[in-house]
Amino acid sequence: MTTTGELTYRRIHRASPELLFDCMTTPEHLARFWGPAGTTTPPDGIVVDLRPGGAFETTMVSEADGSTYTMRAVYAEIRRPDRLVWVEADAEGGMRTTVTFTDLRDGRTEVVTHQTNVPAAYLSAEARAGFATSLDRFEAYVAGLSDGRG
């Protein structure tokens, strides 16, 4: 039996839940930030079929060597603008990611990403640091949208 775990990441963005939800569900937005530092995710490598049971796929390309990694998931729940859930069946046992968008009523939104059934390989400090760079890229992209740079 393989060990799995849980991870939770929190970020606060100066943006509405609606904008953040749209960024997480629109290929044109996702292509601007999806993936850890050192990768790109071209729009033609993104599939968003935004409905329960619909596909969510991204193909990230390494800037160093051009190698690719495709994440394949199925949406389990979609509740715009405050909740998005997908399951990656390819990850051992089916890793579930739940993203909640909570309006803080002051122009900011708290985004909590909670993952369950996380494979051991994704639990390492290195893997978590890589995921954090994805959140940094998302934060920078959203900040650019908010101040007109995006």
N, C-alpha and C positions, 0 to 999 in steps of 0.2 A: 504494500500500500504506500502511495506517495503522500508526503506531507503537503498540505495546502494551508493557506492562512488568509488573513484579511488585511487590507490596507485602507487607510482613510487619509485624504488630502483635503485641506481647506484653503480657499483663497477668497479674498474680497476684492471685487472689481467696481470701479466707478462706471456703472452701466446698468441698464434696466435688465430684468430677467428675460424680457422678450428678445432683446438684442443678443444676449448671451446664448439663449436657447437657439436662436437662428444661426449664430456662429457655429454651434455644435451640430447643426443639422443641414447645413447648406454647403455643397461641394466647393463653391466659389470662396466661401470663408475658410472652410477646413484646409484648403490647399495653401492658405497663407500661414498656417501655424501648426498643423497636425504633425506630430512626431517629435522625437527627441532632437536636441542640437546635433548637427552633423548629418541631418536627413532632410529630404524634401518629399512632398507628397503631391505630385502633379494632379490637376483636376480630373484627367482621364483615368486616374488610378483610384478614384473614389466613387463608391456606389452608395447612395442613400435612398432607400425605399421606405419612407417614413410612415410606417404603419406596424402595428403588432404583427409579428411574423415576417416582416420585411427585412431585406438584407441591409447590412451596414458593413462595408468593406473599404479598407484603405491599403494602398500599396506604397510603402515608404521606400525611398531610394537613398542609399548611402552616398554622400557627397565625396567620400574618400575613394570608393572603388566601384560605385555603380551597382553594387549588389542590392537586391530588393527583399523586402519582408512584407508579406500581405497578412493583415489582420482581418479575419472573417467573423462576423457576428450576426446575430438576429435580434431585432428589436423585440423586447418583451413588453414594454410599457412606454407610452408616449402621452404626456400630459402637459401640453404647452401652457404656460411658460415655466412650470416649476418642477418637472420631473421627467427624466429620460433613463430608460433601463435597456441594456443590451447584454446578450450572453454570447461568449466566444466558445463555441463547442469544440474547436480545435485545441484549446488550452485544456490540459488534463482535467477531466471531470466537468468542464464547462464553467469558466470564470464568468462571474456576473458583475457587471459594472452599473452602479446606480449613481446618477448625477442629479443633485437637487439644486435648485436655484431659489434662494430665499431673499425676497425684497426686504432690505433693511429700512425702507421708508425714508431714506435720506440721500437718495440718488445712487446708492451702492447696493450691490447684490452679493450675498455670500454663496459661493459655489462649493459644494461638498461632493467629492468623488469618493464613493465607497465601493470597494471591490471585495467580493467574497469568493471562496474556492480558488484563491490565487496560487498558482503552481510555485513550488519551492524556488525555481530559477528566477522568478519575478520578485521574490522576497529579499534578495540580497541587497546590501547597501548600495552596490553599484547600479543595480537595476532600478532601485528606488530613486537614486540620484538622476538617472537618465529620464525617468518619468517626470521628475521635478523640472527638468529642462523643458519638457513639453508644456508644463503648466506655466513656466516663465515665458515661453513663446506666445502662448495664448494671452497671458496678461499684457505683454508688449503689444500684441496685435489689437486687442480691445482698447488699450490706452490710445493707440493711434487712431482708431475709429472715433473715439470720444473727443479727441482734440483736432480731428479733421485730417490727420496724417494718413489714415488708412485707406 
